[in-house]
Amino acid sequence: MNGAHPSVRHVVKLGGSQAASPRLRDWLGLIAASPGTLLIPGGGPFADTVRAEQQRLGYDEQAAHEMAMLAMTQFGRALCALAPALTLAPSLDRIERICEGGGVAVAVPWPLLATETELPARWDVTSDSIALWFARRLKAPLLLIKSVSAPPGADLAALAAAGVIDRFFPSLAAGFRFPIHLAGPADLPAGSSLDPARLPGAALFAAQFA
């Protein structure tokens, strides 16, 4: 695979905070009904355990980074159980094949990204930046589904400072030329699926990041 990946219509990051949200199944239903979607799950409570155990056991940042990616897979596996239309995809080739067949792929970031030098092994690199990494690689729009909405007119630096997105995200977004949307609880669309041309939430277009 090289160049664009037309079968991947968009990348959707479903934040780990959605694990406790009453809107989880609503968002999941929209995603599952959207062919050609690549879903990036957050780490949620599984990543919280990794962080807590790092403080207790003292393992290094690289181990914590890889374990946090495994936590994303745990949440992704749970989502697949809730929505059987979703399929775990451990490689870019598998993502392409699932989306090309009209399915919805759920990324398995470890070990695919274990040695990816563009993503430093530290806690300010979360599933937000991992989702953006996939969107950059696949040349696709990105939708971030969060537990909060973006304040009107907020730029990436302000969102990172407020903790809405991770602190590494703004620098990784430099040069990205596809739409990025951030959707909060009030942005759940009324349709039966997601339209890549009309993603919900606040639009943060690539021109702002140049």
PyMOL CGO cylinders between C-alpha atoms (Angstrom):
from pymol import cmd
from pymol.cgo import CYLINDER

trace = [
    CYLINDER, 0.00, 0.00, 0.00, 1.30, 3.46, -0.86, 0.3, 1, 1, 1, 1, 1, 1,
    CYLINDER, 1.30, 3.46, -0.86, -0.20, 6.88, -1.44, 0.3, 1, 1, 1, 1, 1, 1,
    CYLINDER, -0.20, 6.88, -1.44, -3.86, 7.48, -0.58, 0.3, 1, 1, 1, 1, 1, 1,
    CYLINDER, -3.86, 7.48, -0.58, -6.17, 4.82, 0.84, 0.3, 1, 1, 1, 1, 1, 1,
    CYLINDER, -6.17, 4.82, 0.84, -9.56, 5.59, -0.79, 0.3, 1, 1, 1, 1, 1, 1,
    CYLINDER, -9.56, 5.59, -0.79, -11.33, 2.68, 0.90, 0.3, 1, 1, 1, 1, 1, 1,
    CYLINDER, -11.33, 2.68, 0.90, -10.75, 4.32, 4.32, 0.3, 1, 1, 1, 1, 1, 1,
    CYLINDER, -10.75, 4.32, 4.32, -13.34, 7.07, 4.23, 0.3, 1, 1, 1, 1, 1, 1,
    CYLINDER, -13.34, 7.07, 4.23, -12.46, 8.59, 7.60, 0.3, 1, 1, 1, 1, 1, 1,
    CYLINDER, -12.46, 8.59, 7.60, -10.78, 7.90, 10.92, 0.3, 1, 1, 1, 1, 1, 1,
    CYLINDER, -10.78, 7.90, 10.92, -12.92, 8.13, 14.08, 0.3, 1, 1, 1, 1, 1, 1,
    CYLINDER, -12.92, 8.13, 14.08, -11.41, 8.26, 17.55, 0.3, 1, 1, 1, 1, 1, 1,
    CYLINDER, -11.41, 8.26, 17.55, -13.90, 7.19, 20.23, 0.3, 1, 1, 1, 1, 1, 1,
    CYLINDER, -13.90, 7.19, 20.23, -12.55, 8.53, 23.51, 0.3, 1, 1, 1, 1, 1, 1,
    CYLINDER, -12.55, 8.53, 23.51, -12.06, 6.16, 26.40, 0.3, 1, 1, 1, 1, 1, 1,
    CYLINDER, -12.06, 6.16, 26.40, -14.27, 8.45, 28.51, 0.3, 1, 1, 1, 1, 1, 1,
    CYLINDER, -14.27, 8.45, 28.51, -17.18, 7.24, 26.39, 0.3, 1, 1, 1, 1, 1, 1,
    CYLINDER, -17.18, 7.24, 26.39, -16.97, 3.92, 28.25, 0.3, 1, 1, 1, 1, 1, 1,
    CYLINDER, -16.97, 3.92, 28.25, -18.98, 5.60, 31.04, 0.3, 1, 1, 1, 1, 1, 1,
    CYLINDER, -18.98, 5.60, 31.04, -21.20, 7.68, 28.76, 0.3, 1, 1, 1, 1, 1, 1,
    CYLINDER, -21.20, 7.68, 28.76, -24.92, 7.00, 28.23, 0.3, 1, 1, 1, 1, 1, 1,
    CYLINDER, -24.92, 7.00, 28.23, -24.30, 7.96, 24.59, 0.3, 1, 1, 1, 1, 1, 1,
    CYLINDER, -24.30, 7.96, 24.59, -21.75, 5.19, 23.99, 0.3, 1, 1, 1, 1, 1, 1,
    CYLINDER, -21.75, 5.19, 23.99, -24.16, 2.87, 22.20, 0.3, 1, 1, 1, 1, 1, 1,
    CYLINDER, -24.16, 2.87, 22.20, -25.60, 5.75, 20.14, 0.3, 1, 1, 1, 1, 1, 1,
    CYLINDER, -25.60, 5.75, 20.14, -22.17, 6.72, 18.82, 0.3, 1, 1, 1, 1, 1, 1,
    CYLINDER, -22.17, 6.72, 18.82, -21.25, 3.09, 18.37, 0.3, 1, 1, 1, 1, 1, 1,
    CYLINDER, -21.25, 3.09, 18.37, -24.38, 2.47, 16.31, 0.3, 1, 1, 1, 1, 1, 1,
    CYLINDER, -24.38, 2.47, 16.31, -23.50, 5.34, 13.97, 0.3, 1, 1, 1, 1, 1, 1,
    CYLINDER, -23.50, 5.34, 13.97, -19.92, 4.14, 13.59, 0.3, 1, 1, 1, 1, 1, 1,
    CYLINDER, -19.92, 4.14, 13.59, -20.94, 0.52, 12.97, 0.3, 1, 1, 1, 1, 1, 1,
    CYLINDER, -20.94, 0.52, 12.97, -23.32, 1.68, 10.21, 0.3, 1, 1, 1, 1, 1, 1,
    CYLINDER, -23.32, 1.68, 10.21, -20.60, 3.72, 8.43, 0.3, 1, 1, 1, 1, 1, 1,
    CYLINDER, -20.60, 3.72, 8.43, -18.74, 1.57, 5.86, 0.3, 1, 1, 1, 1, 1, 1,
    CYLINDER, -18.74, 1.57, 5.86, -15.08, 2.38, 5.35, 0.3, 1, 1, 1, 1, 1, 1,
    CYLINDER, -15.08, 2.38, 5.35, -14.54, 3.74, 8.87, 0.3, 1, 1, 1, 1, 1, 1,
    CYLINDER, -14.54, 3.74, 8.87, -11.36, 3.17, 10.82, 0.3, 1, 1, 1, 1, 1, 1,
    CYLINDER, -11.36, 3.17, 10.82, -12.18, 3.35, 14.54, 0.3, 1, 1, 1, 1, 1, 1,
    CYLINDER, -12.18, 3.35, 14.54, -9.44, 4.24, 17.02, 0.3, 1, 1, 1, 1, 1, 1,
    CYLINDER, -9.44, 4.24, 17.02, -10.56, 3.35, 20.56, 0.3, 1, 1, 1, 1, 1, 1,
    CYLINDER, -10.56, 3.35, 20.56, -9.32, 5.29, 23.56, 0.3, 1, 1, 1, 1, 1, 1,
    CYLINDER, -9.32, 5.29, 23.56, -7.79, 3.52, 26.51, 0.3, 1, 1, 1, 1, 1, 1,
    CYLINDER, -7.79, 3.52, 26.51, -10.47, 4.46, 29.04, 0.3, 1, 1, 1, 1, 1, 1,
    CYLINDER, -10.47, 4.46, 29.04, -10.40, 2.63, 32.37, 0.3, 1, 1, 1, 1, 1, 1,
    CYLINDER, -10.40, 2.63, 32.37, -7.89, 0.14, 30.99, 0.3, 1, 1, 1, 1, 1, 1,
    CYLINDER, -7.89, 0.14, 30.99, -5.31, 2.91, 30.42, 0.3, 1, 1, 1, 1, 1, 1,
    CYLINDER, -5.31, 2.91, 30.42, -6.11, 4.36, 33.84, 0.3, 1, 1, 1, 1, 1, 1,
    CYLINDER, -6.11, 4.36, 33.84, -4.97, 1.05, 35.31, 0.3, 1, 1, 1, 1, 1, 1,
    CYLINDER, -4.97, 1.05, 35.31, -1.70, 1.23, 33.36, 0.3, 1, 1, 1, 1, 1, 1,
    CYLINDER, -1.70, 1.23, 33.36, -1.02, 4.73, 34.73, 0.3, 1, 1, 1, 1, 1, 1,
    CYLINDER, -1.02, 4.73, 34.73, -1.84, 3.74, 38.31, 0.3, 1, 1, 1, 1, 1, 1,
    CYLINDER, -1.84, 3.74, 38.31, 0.28, 0.60, 38.18, 0.3, 1, 1, 1, 1, 1, 1,
    CYLINDER, 0.28, 0.60, 38.18, 3.22, 2.51, 36.70, 0.3, 1, 1, 1, 1, 1, 1,
    CYLINDER, 3.22, 2.51, 36.70, 3.24, 4.69, 39.81, 0.3, 1, 1, 1, 1, 1, 1,
    CYLINDER, 3.24, 4.69, 39.81, 3.05, 1.61, 42.05, 0.3, 1, 1, 1, 1, 1, 1,
    CYLINDER, 3.05, 1.61, 42.05, 5.46, -0.71, 40.21, 0.3, 1, 1, 1, 1, 1, 1,
    CYLINDER, 5.46, -0.71, 40.21, 7.76, 1.84, 38.60, 0.3, 1, 1, 1, 1, 1, 1,
    CYLINDER, 7.76, 1.84, 38.60, 8.03, 0.52, 35.02, 0.3, 1, 1, 1, 1, 1, 1,
    CYLINDER, 8.03, 0.52, 35.02, 9.46, 2.91, 32.45, 0.3, 1, 1, 1, 1, 1, 1,
    CYLINDER, 9.46, 2.91, 32.45, 7.74, 5.16, 29.92, 0.3, 1, 1, 1, 1, 1, 1,
    CYLINDER, 7.74, 5.16, 29.92, 8.27, 2.80, 26.99, 0.3, 1, 1, 1, 1, 1, 1,
    CYLINDER, 8.27, 2.80, 26.99, 6.57, -0.02, 28.85, 0.3, 1, 1, 1, 1, 1, 1,
    CYLINDER, 6.57, -0.02, 28.85, 3.72, 2.29, 29.90, 0.3, 1, 1, 1, 1, 1, 1,
    CYLINDER, 3.72, 2.29, 29.90, 3.33, 3.53, 26.30, 0.3, 1, 1, 1, 1, 1, 1,
    CYLINDER, 3.33, 3.53, 26.30, 3.05, 0.00, 24.93, 0.3, 1, 1, 1, 1, 1, 1,
    CYLINDER, 3.05, 0.00, 24.93, 0.74, -1.10, 27.73, 0.3, 1, 1, 1, 1, 1, 1,
    CYLINDER, 0.74, -1.10, 27.73, -1.49, 1.91, 27.09, 0.3, 1, 1, 1, 1, 1, 1,
    CYLINDER, -1.49, 1.91, 27.09, -1.76, 0.83, 23.44, 0.3, 1, 1, 1, 1, 1, 1,
    CYLINDER, -1.76, 0.83, 23.44, -2.73, -2.63, 24.67, 0.3, 1, 1, 1, 1, 1, 1,
    CYLINDER, -2.73, -2.63, 24.67, -5.36, -0.89, 26.82, 0.3, 1, 1, 1, 1, 1, 1,
    CYLINDER, -5.36, -0.89, 26.82, -6.76, 0.66, 23.62, 0.3, 1, 1, 1, 1, 1, 1,
    CYLINDER, -6.76, 0.66, 23.62, -7.05, -2.86, 22.19, 0.3, 1, 1, 1, 1, 1, 1,
    CYLINDER, -7.05, -2.86, 22.19, -8.93, -3.98, 25.31, 0.3, 1, 1, 1, 1, 1, 1,
    CYLINDER, -8.93, -3.98, 25.31, -11.49, -1.19, 24.87, 0.3, 1, 1, 1, 1, 1, 1,
    CYLINDER, -11.49, -1.19, 24.87, -11.62, -1.93, 21.13, 0.3, 1, 1, 1, 1, 1, 1,
    CYLINDER, -11.62, -1.93, 21.13, -12.32, -5.60, 21.82, 0.3, 1, 1, 1, 1, 1, 1,
    CYLINDER, -12.32, -5.60, 21.82, -15.15, -4.59, 24.15, 0.3, 1, 1, 1, 1, 1, 1,
    CYLINDER, -15.15, -4.59, 24.15, -16.60, -2.35, 21.43, 0.3, 1, 1, 1, 1, 1, 1,
    CYLINDER, -16.60, -2.35, 21.43, -16.47, -5.23, 18.94, 0.3, 1, 1, 1, 1, 1, 1,
    CYLINDER, -16.47, -5.23, 18.94, -18.47, -7.33, 21.40, 0.3, 1, 1, 1, 1, 1, 1,
    CYLINDER, -18.47, -7.33, 21.40, -21.07, -4.56, 21.68, 0.3, 1, 1, 1, 1, 1, 1,
    CYLINDER, -21.07, -4.56, 21.68, -21.22, -4.01, 17.91, 0.3, 1, 1, 1, 1, 1, 1,
    CYLINDER, -21.22, -4.01, 17.91, -20.43, -7.19, 15.92, 0.3, 1, 1, 1, 1, 1, 1,
    CYLINDER, -20.43, -7.19, 15.92, -20.13, -5.17, 12.70, 0.3, 1, 1, 1, 1, 1, 1,
    CYLINDER, -20.13, -5.17, 12.70, -16.75, -3.96, 13.97, 0.3, 1, 1, 1, 1, 1, 1,
    CYLINDER, -16.75, -3.96, 13.97, -13.59, -5.97, 13.23, 0.3, 1, 1, 1, 1, 1, 1,
    CYLINDER, -13.59, -5.97, 13.23, -10.22, -5.74, 14.97, 0.3, 1, 1, 1, 1, 1, 1,
    CYLINDER, -10.22, -5.74, 14.97, -7.41, -4.92, 12.52, 0.3, 1, 1, 1, 1, 1, 1,
    CYLINDER, -7.41, -4.92, 12.52, -3.78, -5.43, 13.63, 0.3, 1, 1, 1, 1, 1, 1,
    CYLINDER, -3.78, -5.43, 13.63, -2.12, -4.02, 10.49, 0.3, 1, 1, 1, 1, 1, 1,
    CYLINDER, -2.12, -4.02, 10.49, -2.53, -1.34, 7.84, 0.3, 1, 1, 1, 1, 1, 1,
    CYLINDER, -2.53, -1.34, 7.84, -3.11, -4.03, 5.23, 0.3, 1, 1, 1, 1, 1, 1,
    CYLINDER, -3.11, -4.03, 5.23, -5.90, -5.55, 7.30, 0.3, 1, 1, 1, 1, 1, 1,
    CYLINDER, -5.90, -5.55, 7.30, -7.45, -2.11, 7.84, 0.3, 1, 1, 1, 1, 1, 1,
    CYLINDER, -7.45, -2.11, 7.84, -7.44, -1.56, 4.08, 0.3, 1, 1, 1, 1, 1, 1,
    CYLINDER, -7.44, -1.56, 4.08, -9.04, -4.91, 3.33, 0.3, 1, 1, 1, 1, 1, 1,
    CYLINDER, -9.04, -4.91, 3.33, -11.81, -4.48, 5.90, 0.3, 1, 1, 1, 1, 1, 1,
    CYLINDER, -11.81, -4.48, 5.90, -12.67, -0.97, 4.73, 0.3, 1, 1, 1, 1, 1, 1,
    CYLINDER, -12.67, -0.97, 4.73, -12.43, -1.95, 1.05, 0.3, 1, 1, 1, 1, 1, 1,
    CYLINDER, -12.43, -1.95, 1.05, -15.02, -4.65, 1.75, 0.3, 1, 1, 1, 1, 1, 1,
    CYLINDER, -15.02, -4.65, 1.75, -17.39, -2.09, 3.26, 0.3, 1, 1, 1, 1, 1, 1,
    CYLINDER, -17.39, -2.09, 3.26, -16.62, -2.98, 6.86, 0.3, 1, 1, 1, 1, 1, 1,
    CYLINDER, -16.62, -2.98, 6.86, -15.59, -0.98, 9.92, 0.3, 1, 1, 1, 1, 1, 1,
    CYLINDER, -15.59, -0.98, 9.92, -12.07, -1.64, 11.18, 0.3, 1, 1, 1, 1, 1, 1,
    CYLINDER, -12.07, -1.64, 11.18, -10.91, -1.18, 14.78, 0.3, 1, 1, 1, 1, 1, 1,
    CYLINDER, -10.91, -1.18, 14.78, -7.20, -0.40, 14.99, 0.3, 1, 1, 1, 1, 1, 1,
    CYLINDER, -7.20, -0.40, 14.99, -4.88, -2.58, 17.10, 0.3, 1, 1, 1, 1, 1, 1,
    CYLINDER, -4.88, -2.58, 17.10, -1.98, -0.14, 17.65, 0.3, 1, 1, 1, 1, 1, 1,
    CYLINDER, -1.98, -0.14, 17.65, 0.41, -2.54, 19.40, 0.3, 1, 1, 1, 1, 1, 1,
    CYLINDER, 0.41, -2.54, 19.40, 2.78, -3.87, 18.16, 0.3, 1, 1, 1, 1, 1, 1,
    CYLINDER, 2.78, -3.87, 18.16, 2.21, -1.89, 14.92, 0.3, 1, 1, 1, 1, 1, 1,
    CYLINDER, 2.21, -1.89, 14.92, 3.29, 1.38, 16.56, 0.3, 1, 1, 1, 1, 1, 1,
    CYLINDER, 3.29, 1.38, 16.56, 5.65, 0.02, 19.21, 0.3, 1, 1, 1, 1, 1, 1,
    CYLINDER, 5.65, 0.02, 19.21, 8.73, 1.33, 17.37, 0.3, 1, 1, 1, 1, 1, 1,
    CYLINDER, 8.73, 1.33, 17.37, 7.12, 4.33, 15.64, 0.3, 1, 1, 1, 1, 1, 1,
    CYLINDER, 7.12, 4.33, 15.64, 9.57, 7.16, 16.38, 0.3, 1, 1, 1, 1, 1, 1,
    CYLINDER, 9.57, 7.16, 16.38, 7.06, 9.85, 15.40, 0.3, 1, 1, 1, 1, 1, 1,
    CYLINDER, 7.06, 9.85, 15.40, 5.07, 9.03, 18.56, 0.3, 1, 1, 1, 1, 1, 1,
    CYLINDER, 5.07, 9.03, 18.56, 7.22, 9.54, 21.68, 0.3, 1, 1, 1, 1, 1, 1,
    CYLINDER, 7.22, 9.54, 21.68, 6.69, 7.17, 24.61, 0.3, 1, 1, 1, 1, 1, 1,
    CYLINDER, 6.69, 7.17, 24.61, 5.20, 9.56, 27.14, 0.3, 1, 1, 1, 1, 1, 1,
    CYLINDER, 5.20, 9.56, 27.14, 1.79, 10.30, 28.65, 0.3, 1, 1, 1, 1, 1, 1,
    CYLINDER, 1.79, 10.30, 28.65, 1.15, 13.47, 26.60, 0.3, 1, 1, 1, 1, 1, 1,
    CYLINDER, 1.15, 13.47, 26.60, 0.88, 11.16, 23.56, 0.3, 1, 1, 1, 1, 1, 1,
    CYLINDER, 0.88, 11.16, 23.56, -2.53, 9.51, 23.85, 0.3, 1, 1, 1, 1, 1, 1,
    CYLINDER, -2.53, 9.51, 23.85, -5.05, 7.88, 21.54, 0.3, 1, 1, 1, 1, 1, 1,
    CYLINDER, -5.05, 7.88, 21.54, -5.73, 11.40, 20.16, 0.3, 1, 1, 1, 1, 1, 1,
    CYLINDER, -5.73, 11.40, 20.16, -2.28, 11.56, 18.56, 0.3, 1, 1, 1, 1, 1, 1,
    CYLINDER, -2.28, 11.56, 18.56, -2.44, 7.89, 17.62, 0.3, 1, 1, 1, 1, 1, 1,
    CYLINDER, -2.44, 7.89, 17.62, -5.70, 8.58, 15.76, 0.3, 1, 1, 1, 1, 1, 1,
    CYLINDER, -5.70, 8.58, 15.76, -4.07, 11.52, 14.00, 0.3, 1, 1, 1, 1, 1, 1,
    CYLINDER, -4.07, 11.52, 14.00, -1.09, 9.32, 13.08, 0.3, 1, 1, 1, 1, 1, 1,
    CYLINDER, -1.09, 9.32, 13.08, -3.47, 6.93, 11.31, 0.3, 1, 1, 1, 1, 1, 1,
    CYLINDER, -3.47, 6.93, 11.31, -5.33, 9.80, 9.62, 0.3, 1, 1, 1, 1, 1, 1,
    CYLINDER, -5.33, 9.80, 9.62, -2.02, 11.19, 8.37, 0.3, 1, 1, 1, 1, 1, 1,
    CYLINDER, -2.02, 11.19, 8.37, -0.84, 7.81, 7.13, 0.3, 1, 1, 1, 1, 1, 1,
    CYLINDER, -0.84, 7.81, 7.13, -4.16, 7.01, 5.43, 0.3, 1, 1, 1, 1, 1, 1,
    CYLINDER, -4.16, 7.01, 5.43, -4.79, 10.58, 4.16, 0.3, 1, 1, 1, 1, 1, 1,
    CYLINDER, -4.79, 10.58, 4.16, -8.28, 10.67, 5.64, 0.3, 1, 1, 1, 1, 1, 1,
    CYLINDER, -8.28, 10.67, 5.64, -10.47, 13.10, 7.63, 0.3, 1, 1, 1, 1, 1, 1,
    CYLINDER, -10.47, 13.10, 7.63, -10.43, 12.69, 11.41, 0.3, 1, 1, 1, 1, 1, 1,
    CYLINDER, -10.43, 12.69, 11.41, -13.32, 12.84, 13.87, 0.3, 1, 1, 1, 1, 1, 1,
    CYLINDER, -13.32, 12.84, 13.87, -12.53, 12.98, 17.60, 0.3, 1, 1, 1, 1, 1, 1,
    CYLINDER, -12.53, 12.98, 17.60, -15.49, 11.97, 19.79, 0.3, 1, 1, 1, 1, 1, 1,
    CYLINDER, -15.49, 11.97, 19.79, -15.02, 13.42, 23.26, 0.3, 1, 1, 1, 1, 1, 1,
    CYLINDER, -15.02, 13.42, 23.26, -16.88, 13.86, 26.53, 0.3, 1, 1, 1, 1, 1, 1,
    CYLINDER, -16.88, 13.86, 26.53, -16.68, 17.65, 26.08, 0.3, 1, 1, 1, 1, 1, 1,
    CYLINDER, -16.68, 17.65, 26.08, -17.31, 19.95, 23.13, 0.3, 1, 1, 1, 1, 1, 1,
    CYLINDER, -17.31, 19.95, 23.13, -14.78, 22.37, 21.68, 0.3, 1, 1, 1, 1, 1, 1,
    CYLINDER, -14.78, 22.37, 21.68, -15.30, 25.99, 22.80, 0.3, 1, 1, 1, 1, 1, 1,
    CYLINDER, -15.30, 25.99, 22.80, -16.21, 28.28, 19.87, 0.3, 1, 1, 1, 1, 1, 1,
    CYLINDER, -16.21, 28.28, 19.87, -13.13, 29.46, 18.02, 0.3, 1, 1, 1, 1, 1, 1,
    CYLINDER, -13.13, 29.46, 18.02, -10.71, 27.31, 20.02, 0.3, 1, 1, 1, 1, 1, 1,
    CYLINDER, -10.71, 27.31, 20.02, -7.50, 26.38, 18.24, 0.3, 1, 1, 1, 1, 1, 1,
    CYLINDER, -7.50, 26.38, 18.24, -5.43, 23.27, 18.80, 0.3, 1, 1, 1, 1, 1, 1,
    CYLINDER, -5.43, 23.27, 18.80, -3.03, 24.93, 21.23, 0.3, 1, 1, 1, 1, 1, 1,
    CYLINDER, -3.03, 24.93, 21.23, -5.93, 26.10, 23.40, 0.3, 1, 1, 1, 1, 1, 1,
    CYLINDER, -5.93, 26.10, 23.40, -7.59, 22.69, 23.27, 0.3, 1, 1, 1, 1, 1, 1,
    CYLINDER, -7.59, 22.69, 23.27, -4.34, 21.00, 24.28, 0.3, 1, 1, 1, 1, 1, 1,
    CYLINDER, -4.34, 21.00, 24.28, -3.78, 23.47, 27.13, 0.3, 1, 1, 1, 1, 1, 1,
    CYLINDER, -3.78, 23.47, 27.13, -7.31, 22.78, 28.37, 0.3, 1, 1, 1, 1, 1, 1,
    CYLINDER, -7.31, 22.78, 28.37, -6.73, 19.02, 28.26, 0.3, 1, 1, 1, 1, 1, 1,
    CYLINDER, -6.73, 19.02, 28.26, -9.38, 18.44, 25.59, 0.3, 1, 1, 1, 1, 1, 1,
    CYLINDER, -9.38, 18.44, 25.59, -6.76, 16.90, 23.29, 0.3, 1, 1, 1, 1, 1, 1,
    CYLINDER, -6.76, 16.90, 23.29, -3.30, 15.66, 24.18, 0.3, 1, 1, 1, 1, 1, 1,
    CYLINDER, -3.30, 15.66, 24.18, -0.34, 18.03, 24.23, 0.3, 1, 1, 1, 1, 1, 1,
    CYLINDER, -0.34, 18.03, 24.23, 1.51, 16.34, 21.38, 0.3, 1, 1, 1, 1, 1, 1,
    CYLINDER, 1.51, 16.34, 21.38, -1.44, 16.62, 18.97, 0.3, 1, 1, 1, 1, 1, 1,
    CYLINDER, -1.44, 16.62, 18.97, -0.84, 20.22, 17.75, 0.3, 1, 1, 1, 1, 1, 1,
    CYLINDER, -0.84, 20.22, 17.75, 2.73, 19.54, 16.61, 0.3, 1, 1, 1, 1, 1, 1,
    CYLINDER, 2.73, 19.54, 16.61, 1.73, 16.26, 14.93, 0.3, 1, 1, 1, 1, 1, 1,
    CYLINDER, 1.73, 16.26, 14.93, -1.04, 18.11, 13.08, 0.3, 1, 1, 1, 1, 1, 1,
    CYLINDER, -1.04, 18.11, 13.08, 1.44, 20.45, 11.38, 0.3, 1, 1, 1, 1, 1, 1,
    CYLINDER, 1.44, 20.45, 11.38, 1.05, 20.06, 7.63, 0.3, 1, 1, 1, 1, 1, 1,
    CYLINDER, 1.05, 20.06, 7.63, -2.05, 17.87, 7.87, 0.3, 1, 1, 1, 1, 1, 1,
    CYLINDER, -2.05, 17.87, 7.87, -4.35, 18.71, 4.96, 0.3, 1, 1, 1, 1, 1, 1,
    CYLINDER, -4.35, 18.71, 4.96, -7.59, 16.96, 5.83, 0.3, 1, 1, 1, 1, 1, 1,
    CYLINDER, -7.59, 16.96, 5.83, -10.51, 18.07, 8.03, 0.3, 1, 1, 1, 1, 1, 1,
    CYLINDER, -10.51, 18.07, 8.03, -10.42, 17.43, 11.76, 0.3, 1, 1, 1, 1, 1, 1,
    CYLINDER, -10.42, 17.43, 11.76, -13.70, 17.60, 13.70, 0.3, 1, 1, 1, 1, 1, 1,
    CYLINDER, -13.70, 17.60, 13.70, -14.21, 17.41, 17.44, 0.3, 1, 1, 1, 1, 1, 1,
    CYLINDER, -14.21, 17.41, 17.44, -17.64, 16.24, 18.62, 0.3, 1, 1, 1, 1, 1, 1,
    CYLINDER, -17.64, 16.24, 18.62, -18.94, 16.41, 22.18, 0.3, 1, 1, 1, 1, 1, 1,
    CYLINDER, -18.94, 16.41, 22.18, -22.11, 15.02, 23.81, 0.3, 1, 1, 1, 1, 1, 1,
    CYLINDER, -22.11, 15.02, 23.81, -24.38, 17.62, 22.18, 0.3, 1, 1, 1, 1, 1, 1,
    CYLINDER, -24.38, 17.62, 22.18, -23.00, 16.90, 18.71, 0.3, 1, 1, 1, 1, 1, 1,
    CYLINDER, -23.00, 16.90, 18.71, -24.47, 13.43, 18.23, 0.3, 1, 1, 1, 1, 1, 1,
    CYLINDER, -24.47, 13.43, 18.23, -26.00, 13.59, 14.72, 0.3, 1, 1, 1, 1, 1, 1,
    CYLINDER, -26.00, 13.59, 14.72, -29.57, 12.54, 14.04, 0.3, 1, 1, 1, 1, 1, 1,
    CYLINDER, -29.57, 12.54, 14.04, -28.78, 10.34, 11.02, 0.3, 1, 1, 1, 1, 1, 1,
    CYLINDER, -28.78, 10.34, 11.02, -28.29, 6.60, 10.90, 0.3, 1, 1, 1, 1, 1, 1,
    CYLINDER, -28.29, 6.60, 10.90, -24.59, 6.77, 9.94, 0.3, 1, 1, 1, 1, 1, 1,
    CYLINDER, -24.59, 6.77, 9.94, -21.64, 9.15, 9.72, 0.3, 1, 1, 1, 1, 1, 1,
    CYLINDER, -21.64, 9.15, 9.72, -21.07, 11.13, 6.53, 0.3, 1, 1, 1, 1, 1, 1,
    CYLINDER, -21.07, 11.13, 6.53, -17.34, 11.82, 5.94, 0.3, 1, 1, 1, 1, 1, 1,
    CYLINDER, -17.34, 11.82, 5.94, -18.30, 14.97, 4.00, 0.3, 1, 1, 1, 1, 1, 1,
    CYLINDER, -18.30, 14.97, 4.00, -20.37, 16.32, 6.92, 0.3, 1, 1, 1, 1, 1, 1,
    CYLINDER, -20.37, 16.32, 6.92, -18.76, 15.16, 10.11, 0.3, 1, 1, 1, 1, 1, 1,
    CYLINDER, -18.76, 15.16, 10.11, -20.41, 16.36, 13.35, 0.3, 1, 1, 1, 1, 1, 1,
    CYLINDER, -20.41, 16.36, 13.35, -18.93, 18.75, 15.88, 0.3, 1, 1, 1, 1, 1, 1,
    CYLINDER, -18.93, 18.75, 15.88, -16.57, 21.69, 15.62, 0.3, 1, 1, 1, 1, 1, 1,
    CYLINDER, -16.57, 21.69, 15.62, -14.48, 21.83, 12.44, 0.3, 1, 1, 1, 1, 1, 1,
    CYLINDER, -14.48, 21.83, 12.44, -10.75, 22.38, 12.88, 0.3, 1, 1, 1, 1, 1, 1,
    CYLINDER, -10.75, 22.38, 12.88, -9.45, 22.53, 9.35, 0.3, 1, 1, 1, 1, 1, 1,
    CYLINDER, -9.45, 22.53, 9.35, -5.87, 21.85, 8.34, 0.3, 1, 1, 1, 1, 1, 1,
    CYLINDER, -5.87, 21.85, 8.34, -5.38, 25.37, 6.99, 0.3, 1, 1, 1, 1, 1, 1,
    CYLINDER, -5.38, 25.37, 6.99, -5.29, 26.57, 10.60, 0.3, 1, 1, 1, 1, 1, 1,
    CYLINDER, -5.29, 26.57, 10.60, -2.28, 24.37, 11.33, 0.3, 1, 1, 1, 1, 1, 1,
    CYLINDER, -2.28, 24.37, 11.33, 0.06, 25.49, 8.56, 0.3, 1, 1, 1, 1, 1, 1,
]
cmd.load_cgo(trace, "trace")
